[in-house]
Amino acid sequence: RTISIFFFFFQAEDGIRDAQESRGLGDVYKRQVECNGQQYQANHIIIAVGSVAEKLPIEGAELAMNSDGFFALEQQPKSVLIIGGGYIGVELSGVFNTMGTETYLSYRNADILHRFDKDCIHFLKQHMLNDGVRLLPSTVCTKITKQSNGLYRAEIEGHSEIKQLDVEVVLQAVGRVPDIDGLGLENTDVQVEKGRIISDENHFTSAKGIYALGDVTSPLQLTPTAIRAARILGETLFNLSLIHI
């Protein structure tokens, strides 16, 4: 599991007097957190541990890397199949293609970035096609196997011509889920719904003194969204200013 980072702010009359950073898995109980055997107490506990890549529910999914694995590649692959038409899949397909990798992008919807502006989607699709990215709309990968020649074979459903692809790398970018397993939230009054922590517009949870922001709360898993959330919470807690998105 990716190392989680917790920040605990100890508030005094003159503001923040100390801040401790703990790396590792933690259990939250009321206003006490245990990380790597060390216990911490604070007036304010912020849960901002981010998200982890979701896995495909298919045979051979373990053979496909996720977006984290992209940064661990030691050499450029000659061919890649990216599964997922969200912004991570689209972004990485552009990176691979620009470097000269034969790039396929498979996605289950009729369009990439289907929740984004339609004009922007159309403009981007044309550029991707002109640049050589091979788009496979309305398709799903049903199985991944490793061949004797070292290539990975992906079985594809939904395309009129391509039924399988043999590529050097298969990358799954099918979404991310909040990384809250193992935090011990069941020991608190923090409300969780469909795998996400519930918080209000100022990022207060249902438990007094415990706050949550970023990917653990928002379906918009974007860096600017998390930055904005952190500013709102900081202003609310320490400048006593209520600001809203």
C-alpha positions in Angstrom: 0.0 0.0 0.0 1.2 3.5 -0.7 2.5 5.2 2.4 -0.1 7.5 3.8 0.7 11.0 5.2 -1.2 12.5 8.0 -0.8 16.0 9.3 -1.9 16.7 12.9 -2.3 20.4 13.9 -2.1 21.3 17.6 -3.9 24.6 18.1 -2.9 27.0 20.8 -4.0 30.5 21.6 -1.4 31.9 19.3 -2.3 29.6 16.4 -0.5 26.4 15.4 2.3 25.7 17.8 3.4 22.3 16.5 2.8 20.0 13.5 3.9 16.4 13.3 4.1 14.3 10.2 3.6 10.5 10.5 4.1 8.1 7.6 2.5 4.7 7.6 -0.9 3.1 8.2 -2.9 4.5 11.0 -6.0 3.9 13.2 -8.2 6.9 14.0 -10.0 6.7 17.4 -11.8 9.9 18.5 -9.0 12.4 18.5 -6.2 10.0 18.7 -4.3 8.4 15.9 -1.9 5.5 16.0 0.8 5.2 13.3 3.6 2.6 13.3 3.0 2.0 17.0 3.2 5.7 17.9 0.1 7.4 19.3 -0.7 11.0 18.5 -3.5 13.3 19.9 -4.7 16.5 18.4 -7.5 19.0 18.5 -7.8 18.6 14.7 -7.3 15.5 12.6 -7.3 15.8 8.9 -7.8 12.7 6.7 -6.2 13.3 3.3 -4.7 10.0 2.4 -5.8 10.1 -1.3 -6.9 7.2 -3.5 -5.6 4.0 -5.0 -6.1 2.7 -8.5 -9.1 0.5 -9.1 -8.5 -3.0 -10.6 -10.3 -4.5 -13.6 -12.6 -7.4 -12.5 -11.3 -9.7 -15.2 -9.0 -12.7 -15.6 -5.4 -11.6 -15.9 -6.0 -8.2 -14.4 -2.8 -8.6 -12.3 -0.8 -8.6 -15.6 -1.8 -5.0 -16.3 0.0 -2.2 -14.6 -1.8 0.9 -13.2 -1.0 4.6 -13.5 1.4 4.3 -10.6 3.4 1.6 -12.5 3.8 4.0 -15.4 6.4 6.0 -13.4 8.3 2.8 -12.6 8.9 1.8 -16.3 12.6 1.4 -17.0 12.3 1.5 -20.7 9.8 2.7 -23.3 7.5 0.0 -24.6 7.0 -0.4 -28.4 3.3 -0.9 -27.9 0.7 -0.3 -25.2 -3.0 -0.8 -24.6 -4.5 1.6 -22.2 -7.9 0.7 -20.7 -10.0 3.6 -19.6 -11.2 6.8 -21.2 -10.9 9.1 -18.2 -8.3 11.9 -17.9 -5.6 9.6 -16.7 -6.0 7.2 -19.6 -6.2 10.0 -22.1 -3.2 11.8 -20.7 -1.0 8.7 -20.6 -2.1 7.7 -24.1 -0.8 11.1 -25.3 2.5 10.7 -23.5 3.1 7.2 -24.9 2.1 8.2 -28.4 4.2 11.4 -28.4 7.3 9.3 -27.5 6.6 7.0 -30.5 4.9 4.0 -28.8 2.2 2.3 -30.8 -0.8 3.3 -28.6 -4.3 1.9 -28.3 -6.9 3.4 -26.0 -9.9 1.2 -25.1 -12.9 2.7 -23.3 -16.4 1.5 -22.7 -18.3 4.7 -23.4 -18.9 6.1 -26.9 -16.6 9.1 -26.1 -13.5 9.7 -24.0 -13.9 12.0 -21.0 -17.7 11.5 -21.3 -18.5 13.9 -18.4 -16.6 16.8 -19.9 -17.6 19.5 -22.4 -18.7 17.9 -25.7 -16.9 20.5 -27.9 -13.6 20.0 -26.0 -14.0 16.2 -26.4 -14.6 16.5 -30.1 -11.6 18.8 -30.5 -9.3 16.5 -28.4 -10.4 13.4 -30.2 -9.6 14.8 -33.6 -6.1 15.8 -32.4 -5.5 12.4 -30.9 -6.6 10.6 -34.1 -4.5 13.0 -36.2 -1.5 12.3 -34.0 -1.9 8.5 -34.4 -3.6 7.3 -31.2 -5.8 4.3 -32.0 -9.1 4.9 -30.3 -11.4 1.9 -29.5 -14.7 3.3 -28.3 -17.5 1.3 -26.7 -15.1 -1.6 -26.1 -14.2 -3.7 -23.0 -11.2 -5.9 -22.2 -12.4 -9.3 -21.0 -9.2 -11.2 -20.5 -5.4 -10.7 -20.4 -2.8 -13.4 -20.9 0.9 -13.5 -21.3 2.3 -15.0 -24.4 5.4 -17.1 -24.9 7.1 -14.2 -26.8 6.7 -12.0 -23.7 3.8 -9.9 -25.1 0.5 -9.5 -23.4 -2.7 -10.5 -25.2 -5.9 -8.6 -24.4 -9.2 -10.0 -25.5 -11.4 -7.1 -26.7 -15.2 -7.1 -27.1 -17.3 -4.4 -28.9 -15.0 -3.6 -31.8 -15.9 -4.6 -35.3 -12.4 -5.5 -36.4 -10.1 -5.8 -33.4 -10.9 -8.9 -31.2 -7.5 -9.2 -29.5 -4.3 -7.1 -29.2 -0.8 -8.3 -28.5 1.2 -5.5 -26.8 4.3 -5.0 -24.6 2.3 -3.2 -21.9 -1.3 -3.2 -20.8 -2.2 -0.3 -18.5 -5.5 -0.1 -16.6 -6.8 3.4 -15.8 -10.4 2.5 -14.9 -10.7 4.9 -11.9 -9.5 5.3 -8.4 -11.1 4.7 -5.0 -10.5 6.3 -1.6 -7.6 4.7 0.3 -9.5 4.5 3.6 -9.3 0.7 4.3 -7.4 0.0 7.5 -7.8 3.5 9.0 -10.1 2.3 11.7 -12.9 4.7 10.8 -15.3 2.2 12.3 -13.9 3.3 15.7 -15.2 6.8 15.1 -18.4 8.6 14.2 -17.1 9.4 10.7 -19.8 8.7 8.2 -18.8 6.7 5.1 -21.0 6.1 2.1 -20.2 4.0 -0.9 -16.5 4.0 0.0 -16.2 7.8 0.5 -16.0 9.9 3.6 -19.0 12.2 3.9 -18.0 15.9 4.6 -19.8 19.2 4.3 -18.8 22.2 2.2 -16.1 23.2 4.7 -14.8 19.6 4.9 -16.0 18.8 8.4 -17.0 15.2 8.8 -19.8 13.9 11.1 -17.2 13.4 13.9 -16.2 16.4 15.9 -12.5 17.4 15.3 -12.0 15.1 12.3 -12.0 16.5 8.8 -11.5 15.0 5.4 -10.6 16.4 2.0 -9.2 15.4 -1.4 -9.8 12.1 -3.1 -11.3 10.5 0.1 -14.4 12.7 -0.2 -14.7 14.1 -3.7 -15.7 12.3 -6.9 -13.6 14.9 -8.7 -10.2 13.5 -8.1 -8.2 16.5 -9.3 -5.2 18.3 -7.7 -6.8 21.8 -7.9 -9.9 20.4 -6.2 -7.9 19.1 -3.3 -5.8 22.3 -3.0 -9.0 24.4 -2.9 -10.5 22.1 -0.2 -7.3 22.5 1.9 -7.5 26.3 1.7 -11.2 26.3 2.7 -10.5 24.1 5.7 -7.5 26.1 6.8 -9.4 29.3 6.6 -12.3 27.9 8.5 -10.2 26.4 11.3 -7.5 29.0 11.9 -8.8 32.3 10.4 -12.4 31.6 11.4 -13.5 32.5 7.9 -16.3 30.6 6.3 -15.7 30.4 2.5 -17.4 28.3 0.0 -16.6 26.9 -3.4 
